[in-house]
Amino acid sequence: MTETRYLKPAKSTNVFNELVARLTKMGVSILGSRVLTVVGRKSGEPRSTPVNLLTIDGVDYLVAARGETQWVRNLRVAGQGQLRVGRRDETFTYRELADDEKPAILRAYLKRWKFEVSAFFEGVDTKASDEQLREIAPGYPVFEIITK
């Protein structure tokens, strides 16, 4: 059994996330930011966190750069979530991508948010081969968003 990859955010990250979430809720999307709300798998209460929504050829994706985060675990159990920017709330379901489908998405994600997420990719960058991206893919859950 392989160990699950998860990088816990530092306290400074939590402060930054709070600021991004507040701005996003006010309608100021920072490079595609959204507030993701998912029902907690244990508590049954709504849990919210800012995420980077990646759009490629009209298809939206969520990438968990930190790995098996709480929002990932909650989304898998809940089967749906909400993405919010300003007053606009969209309920969605998803399709989780197989590892072989991830290289192009991971590359685009890195290209878009390199300044913010490169530290989570342990030396792998936009110039990595598809093979290198496929090797790290199991540690990076990716969800295709299907709006209702």
Accessible surface in RSA format (square Angstrom, percent):
REM  Atomic radii and reference values for relative SASA: ProtOr
REM  Chains: A
REM  Algorithm: Lee & Richards
REM  Probe-radius: 1.40
REM  Slices: 20
REM RES _ NUM      All-atoms   Total-Side   Main-Chain    Non-polar    All polar
REM                ABS   REL    ABS   REL    ABS   REL    ABS   REL    ABS   REL
RES MET A   1   240.88 124.7 149.99  99.3  90.89 216.4 126.78 107.8 114.10 151.2
RES THR A   2   122.45  87.1 109.05 110.6  13.41  31.9  83.93 112.7  38.52  58.2
RES GLU A   3   167.41  96.1 135.19 102.3  32.22  76.7  57.63 111.5 109.78  89.6
RES THR A   4    74.34  52.9  53.32  54.1  21.02  50.1  27.93  37.5  46.41  70.2
RES ARG A   5    46.57  19.6  36.56  18.6  10.01  23.8  43.38  59.3   3.19   1.9
RES TYR A   6    79.30  37.0  54.83  31.2  24.47  63.7  38.85  29.2  40.45  49.9
RES LEU A   7    57.57  32.1  55.27  39.5   2.30   5.8  57.57  40.4   0.00   0.0
RES LYS A   8   167.49  81.7 142.88  87.7  24.61  58.6  86.04  77.4  81.44  86.8
RES PRO A   9    33.50  24.4  24.79  22.6   8.70  31.6  24.83  20.5   8.67  53.9
RES ALA A  10    61.38  56.4  47.38  73.1  14.01  31.9  58.65  82.6   2.73   7.2
RES LYS A  11   178.89  87.3 172.79 106.0   6.09  14.5 116.33 104.7  62.56  66.6
RES SER A  12    83.99  71.0  69.19  92.3  14.79  34.1  54.14 115.3  29.85  41.8
RES THR A  13    32.31  23.0  28.42  28.8   3.89   9.3  15.25  20.5  17.06  25.8
RES ASN A  14    73.19  50.5  68.95  66.6   4.24  10.2  25.06  60.3  48.12  46.5
RES VAL A  15   106.62  70.2 104.37  94.5   2.26   5.4 105.56  91.7   1.06   2.9
RES PHE A  16    96.34  48.2  92.02  57.0   4.32  11.2  96.02  58.2   0.32   0.9
RES ASN A  17    40.76  28.1  40.63  39.3   0.13   0.3   7.86  18.9  32.90  31.8
RES GLU A  18   108.71  62.4 102.96  77.9   5.75  13.7  36.11  69.9  72.60  59.3
RES LEU A  19    91.18  50.8  89.63  64.1   1.55   3.9  90.51  63.6   0.67   1.8
RES VAL A  20    12.52   8.2  12.52  11.3   0.00   0.0  12.52  10.9   0.00   0.0
RES ALA A  21    15.42  14.2  15.42  23.8   0.00   0.0  15.42  21.7   0.00   0.0
RES ARG A  22   136.43  57.3 132.85  67.7   3.58   8.5  49.62  67.8  86.81  52.6
RES LEU A  23    48.89  27.2  48.89  35.0   0.00   0.0  48.89  34.3   0.00   0.0
RES THR A  24     0.00   0.0   0.00   0.0   0.00   0.0   0.00   0.0   0.00   0.0
RES LYS A  25    87.44  42.7  79.34  48.7   8.09  19.3  31.31  28.2  56.12  59.8
RES MET A  26   134.35  69.6  97.95  64.8  36.40  86.7  87.60  74.5  46.75  61.9
RES GLY A  27    39.78  49.1   0.00   N/A  39.78  49.1  12.54  34.4  27.24  61.0
RES VAL A  28    75.90  49.9  72.27  65.4   3.63   8.7  75.90  66.0   0.00   0.0
RES SER A  29    45.50  38.5  20.65  27.6  24.85  57.2  20.02  42.6  25.49  35.7
RES ILE A  30    66.72  38.0  60.66  45.2   6.06  14.6  64.19  46.2   2.53   6.9
RES LEU A  31    80.31  44.7  69.13  49.5  11.18  28.1  73.83  51.8   6.48  17.4
RES GLY A  32    19.72  24.3   0.00   N/A  19.72  24.3  15.01  41.2   4.72  10.6
RES SER A  33     2.16   1.8   2.16   2.9   0.00   0.0   2.16   4.6   0.00   0.0
RES ARG A  34    37.43  15.7  37.43  19.1   0.00   0.0   1.06   1.4  36.38  22.0
RES VAL A  35     1.98   1.3   1.82   1.6   0.16   0.4   1.82   1.6   0.16   0.4
RES LEU A  36     0.24   0.1   0.02   0.0   0.22   0.5   0.02   0.0   0.22   0.6
RES THR A  37    31.80  22.6  29.78  30.2   2.02   4.8  18.29  24.6  13.51  20.4
RES VAL A  38     4.27   2.8   1.83   1.7   2.44   5.9   4.27   3.7   0.00   0.0
RES VAL A  39    78.58  51.7  76.47  69.2   2.12   5.1  76.47  66.4   2.12   5.7
RES GLY A  40     6.32   7.8   0.00   N/A   6.32   7.8   3.51   9.6   2.81   6.3
RES ARG A  41    73.21  30.7  39.08  19.9  34.13  81.3  19.00  26.0  54.21  32.9
RES LYS A  42   182.24  88.9 142.88  87.7  39.36  93.7  96.43  86.8  85.80  91.4
RES SER A  43    54.75  46.3  20.88  27.9  33.87  78.0  31.54  67.2  23.21  32.5
RES GLY A  44    48.33  59.6   0.00   N/A  48.33  59.6  26.62  73.1  21.71  48.6
RES GLU A  45    97.53  56.0  97.43  73.7   0.10   0.2  26.76  51.8  70.77  57.8
RES PRO A  46    87.48  63.8  71.73  65.4  15.75  57.3  71.73  59.2  15.75  97.9
RES ARG A  47   123.04  51.7 117.47  59.9   5.57  13.3  40.88  55.9  82.16  49.8
RES SER A  48    64.97  54.9  28.34  37.8  36.63  84.4  15.83  33.7  49.14  68.8
RES THR A  49    37.01  26.3  34.75  35.2   2.26   5.4  19.46  26.1  17.55  26.5
RES PRO A  50    24.53  17.9  10.18   9.3  14.34  52.1  10.50   8.7  14.03  87.2
RES VAL A  51    15.23  10.0   6.14   5.6   9.09  21.9  14.74  12.8   0.49   1.3
RES ASN A  52    19.46  13.4  14.72  14.2   4.75  11.4   0.01   0.0  19.45  18.8
RES LEU A  53    17.46   9.7  10.05   7.2   7.41  18.6  10.05   7.1   7.41  19.9
RES LEU A  54     9.43   5.3   8.87   6.3   0.56   1.4   9.43   6.6   0.00   0.0
RES THR A  55    79.30  56.4  53.26  54.0  26.05  62.1  40.66  54.6  38.64  58.4
RES ILE A  56    47.91  27.3  43.17  32.2   4.75  11.4  46.60  33.6   1.31   3.6
RES ASP A  57   142.63  99.9 100.47 100.0  42.16  99.7  42.09  99.1 100.54 100.3
RES GLY A  58    71.98  88.8   0.00   N/A  71.98  88.8  33.91  93.1  38.07  85.3
RES VAL A  59    50.65  33.3  47.69  43.2   2.96   7.1  50.65  44.0   0.00   0.0
RES ASP A  60    35.91  25.2  33.52  33.4   2.38   5.6   1.13   2.7  34.77  34.7
RES TYR A  61    25.82  12.1  25.82  14.7   0.00   0.0   0.37   0.3  25.44  31.4
RES LEU A  62     0.64   0.4   0.64   0.5   0.00   0.0   0.64   0.4   0.00   0.0
RES VAL A  63     9.02   5.9   0.00   0.0   9.02  21.7   0.00   0.0   9.02  24.5
RES ALA A  64     2.51   2.3   0.00   0.0   2.51   5.7   2.51   3.5   0.00   0.0
RES ALA A  65     7.89   7.3   4.69   7.2   3.20   7.3   4.69   6.6   3.20   8.5
RES ARG A  66    39.63  16.6  38.61  19.7   1.02   2.4  18.01  24.6  21.62  13.1
RES GLY A  67     0.00   0.0   0.00   N/A   0.00   0.0   0.00   0.0   0.00   0.0
RES GLU A  68    25.63  14.7  25.28  19.1   0.35   0.8   5.89  11.4  19.74  16.1
RES THR A  69    12.37   8.8  12.37  12.5   0.00   0.0  12.37  16.6   0.00   0.0
RES GLN A  70    87.19  48.8  85.86  62.8   1.32   3.2  50.62 107.7  36.57  27.7
RES TRP A  71    35.05  14.1  30.74  14.9   4.32  10.1  20.89  11.1  14.16  23.0
RES VAL A  72     0.00   0.0   0.00   0.0   0.00   0.0   0.00   0.0   0.00   0.0
RES ARG A  73    75.18  31.6  72.47  36.9   2.71   6.4  24.47  33.4  50.71  30.7
RES ASN A  74     7.86   5.4   7.82   7.6   0.04   0.1   0.00   0.0   7.86   7.6
RES LEU A  75     0.00   0.0   0.00   0.0   0.00   0.0   0.00   0.0   0.00   0.0
RES ARG A  76    89.17  37.4  68.49  34.9  20.68  49.2  37.83  51.7  51.34  31.1
RES VAL A  77   102.17  67.2  73.30  66.4  28.88  69.6  78.65  68.3  23.52  63.8
RES ALA A  78    40.19  37.0   7.20  11.1  32.99  75.1  17.08  24.0  23.12  61.2
RES GLY A  79    30.99  38.2   0.00   N/A  30.99  38.2  23.50  64.5   7.49  16.8
RES GLN A  80    73.24  41.0  71.55  52.3   1.69   4.0  13.33  28.4  59.91  45.4
RES GLY A  81     4.82   5.9   0.00   N/A   4.82   5.9   4.78  13.1   0.04   0.1
RES GLN A  82    68.28  38.2  68.17  49.8   0.11   0.3  12.26  26.1  56.02  42.5
RES LEU A  83     7.39   4.1   4.51   3.2   2.88   7.2   4.51   3.2   2.88   7.7
RES ARG A  84    82.72  34.7  82.72  42.2   0.00   0.0  10.57  14.4  72.15  43.7
RES VAL A  85    20.12  13.2  17.00  15.4   3.12   7.5  17.01  14.8   3.12   8.5
RES GLY A  86     9.84  12.1   0.00   N/A   9.84  12.1   9.84  27.0   0.00   0.0
RES ARG A  87   239.26 100.5 205.16 104.6  34.10  81.2  80.58 110.1 158.68  96.2
RES ARG A  88   131.95  55.4 123.59  63.0   8.36  19.9  68.42  93.5  63.53  38.5
RES ASP A  89    78.38  54.9  51.24  51.0  27.15  64.2  19.93  46.9  58.46  58.3
RES GLU A  90    59.77  34.3  56.35  42.6   3.42   8.1  17.59  34.0  42.18  34.4
RES THR A  91    45.38  32.3  37.21  37.7   8.17  19.5  21.23  28.5  24.15  36.5
RES PHE A  92     0.29   0.1   0.29   0.2   0.00   0.0   0.29   0.2   0.00   0.0
RES THR A  93    43.90  31.2  43.90  44.5   0.00   0.0  34.12  45.8   9.77  14.8
RES TYR A  94    48.01  22.4  27.51  15.7  20.50  53.3  14.42  10.8  33.59  41.4
RES ARG A  95   102.35  43.0  98.23  50.1   4.12   9.8  61.23  83.7  41.12  24.9
RES GLU A  96    62.45  35.9  41.78  31.6  20.67  49.2  20.49  39.6  41.96  34.3
RES LEU A  97    10.29   5.7   3.76   2.7   6.53  16.4   3.92   2.8   6.37  17.1
RES ALA A  98    60.90  56.0  48.39  74.7  12.51  28.5  59.84  84.3   1.06   2.8
RES ASP A  99    51.84  36.3  47.26  47.0   4.58  10.8  15.61  36.7  36.23  36.1
RES ASP A 100   103.38  72.4  87.76  87.3  15.62  36.9  28.28  66.6  75.10  74.9
RES GLU A 101    73.27  42.1  56.29  42.6  16.98  40.4  39.40  76.2  33.87  27.7
RES LYS A 102     7.63   3.7   7.63   4.7   0.00   0.0   0.00   0.0   7.63   8.1
RES PRO A 103     7.22   5.3   7.22   6.6   0.00   0.0   7.22   6.0   0.00   0.0
RES ALA A 104    67.09  61.7  59.62  92.0   7.47  17.0  61.24  86.2   5.85  15.5
RES ILE A 105    11.53   6.6  11.53   8.6   0.00   0.0  11.53   8.3   0.00   0.0
RES LEU A 106     0.00   0.0   0.00   0.0   0.00   0.0   0.00   0.0   0.00   0.0
RES ARG A 107    65.52  27.5  65.52  33.4   0.00   0.0  39.52  54.0  26.00  15.8
RES ALA A 108    27.70  25.5  21.41  33.0   6.28  14.3  25.56  36.0   2.14   5.7
RES TYR A 109     7.86   3.7   7.86   4.5   0.00   0.0   0.04   0.0   7.82   9.6
RES LEU A 110     1.25   0.7   1.25   0.9   0.00   0.0   1.25   0.9   0.00   0.0
RES LYS A 111   160.08  78.1 139.07  85.3  21.02  50.0  83.97  75.6  76.11  81.1
RES ARG A 112   111.32  46.7  92.66  47.2  18.66  44.4  30.91  42.2  80.41  48.7
RES TRP A 113     1.36   0.5   1.36   0.7   0.00   0.0   0.59   0.3   0.78   1.3
RES LYS A 114   108.93  53.1 108.16  66.4   0.77   1.8  59.59  53.6  49.33  52.5
RES PHE A 115   144.89  72.5 103.01  63.8  41.87 109.0 114.67  69.5  30.22  86.5
RES GLU A 116    64.56  37.1  44.56  33.7  20.00  47.6  19.30  37.3  45.26  37.0
RES VAL A 117     3.69   2.4   3.69   3.3   0.00   0.0   3.69   3.2   0.00   0.0
RES SER A 118    46.86  39.6  40.61  54.2   6.24  14.4  15.57  33.2  31.29  43.8
RES ALA A 119    85.18  78.3  55.51  85.7  29.67  67.5  68.32  96.2  16.86  44.7
RES PHE A 120    35.45  17.7  35.45  22.0   0.00   0.0  35.45  21.5   0.00   0.0
RES PHE A 121     0.91   0.5   0.00   0.0   0.91   2.4   0.00   0.0   0.91   2.6
RES GLU A 122   124.44  71.4  89.63  67.8  34.81  82.9  55.90 108.1  68.53  56.0
RES GLY A 123    78.46  96.8   0.00   N/A  78.46  96.8  43.87 120.4  34.59  77.5
RES VAL A 124    25.85  17.0  20.10  18.2   5.75  13.9  23.01  20.0   2.84   7.7
RES ASP A 125    54.59  38.2  53.85  53.6   0.74   1.7  12.71  29.9  41.88  41.8
RES THR A 126    35.43  25.2  28.18  28.6   7.25  17.3  10.32  13.9  25.11  38.0
RES LYS A 127   185.98  90.7 152.43  93.5  33.55  79.9 103.76  93.4  82.22  87.6
RES ALA A 128     8.95   8.2   2.01   3.1   6.94  15.8   6.54   9.2   2.41   6.4
RES SER A 129    54.51  46.1  43.90  58.6  10.61  24.4  48.92 104.2   5.59   7.8
RES ASP A 130    69.81  48.9  65.09  64.8   4.71  11.1  16.11  37.9  53.69  53.5
RES GLU A 131   115.40  66.3 112.94  85.4   2.46   5.9  34.00  65.8  81.40  66.5
RES GLN A 132    87.48  48.9  86.74  63.4   0.74   1.8  22.24  47.3  65.23  49.5
RES LEU A 133     0.00   0.0   0.00   0.0   0.00   0.0   0.00   0.0   0.00   0.0
RES ARG A 134    95.04  39.9  89.42  45.6   5.61  13.4  32.93  45.0  62.10  37.6
RES GLU A 135   122.19  70.2  93.27  70.6  28.92  68.9  44.70  86.5  77.49  63.3
RES ILE A 136    39.91  22.7  32.07  23.9   7.83  18.9  37.89  27.3   2.01   5.5
RES ALA A 137     0.00   0.0   0.00   0.0   0.00   0.0   0.00   0.0   0.00   0.0
RES PRO A 138    82.40  60.1  62.38  56.9  20.02  72.8  64.96  53.6  17.44 108.4
RES GLY A 139    11.62  14.3   0.00   N/A  11.62  14.3   9.23  25.3   2.39   5.4
RES TYR A 140     3.74   1.7   3.74   2.1   0.00   0.0   1.98   1.5   1.76   2.2
RES PRO A 141     1.63   1.2   0.81   0.7   0.82   3.0   1.63   1.3   0.00   0.0
RES VAL A 142     0.00   0.0   0.00   0.0   0.00   0.0   0.00   0.0   0.00   0.0
RES PHE A 143     0.00   0.0   0.00   0.0   0.00   0.0   0.00   0.0   0.00   0.0
RES GLU A 144    37.90  21.8  37.90  28.7   0.00   0.0   0.61   1.2  37.29  30.4
RES ILE A 145    13.86   7.9   1.34   1.0  12.52  30.2   1.34   1.0  12.52  34.0
RES ILE A 146    79.38  45.2  76.40  56.9   2.98   7.2  79.36  57.1   0.01   0.0
RES THR A 147    69.15  49.2  47.64  48.3  21.51  51.3  15.79  21.2  53.36  80.7
RES LYS A 148   155.01  75.6  85.11  52.2  69.90 166.4  87.29  78.6  67.71  72.1
END  Absolute sums over single chains surface
CHAIN  1 A     8552.6       6835.1       1717.5       4563.6       3989.0
END  Absolute sums over all chains
TOTAL          8552.6       6835.1       1717.5       4563.6       3989.0
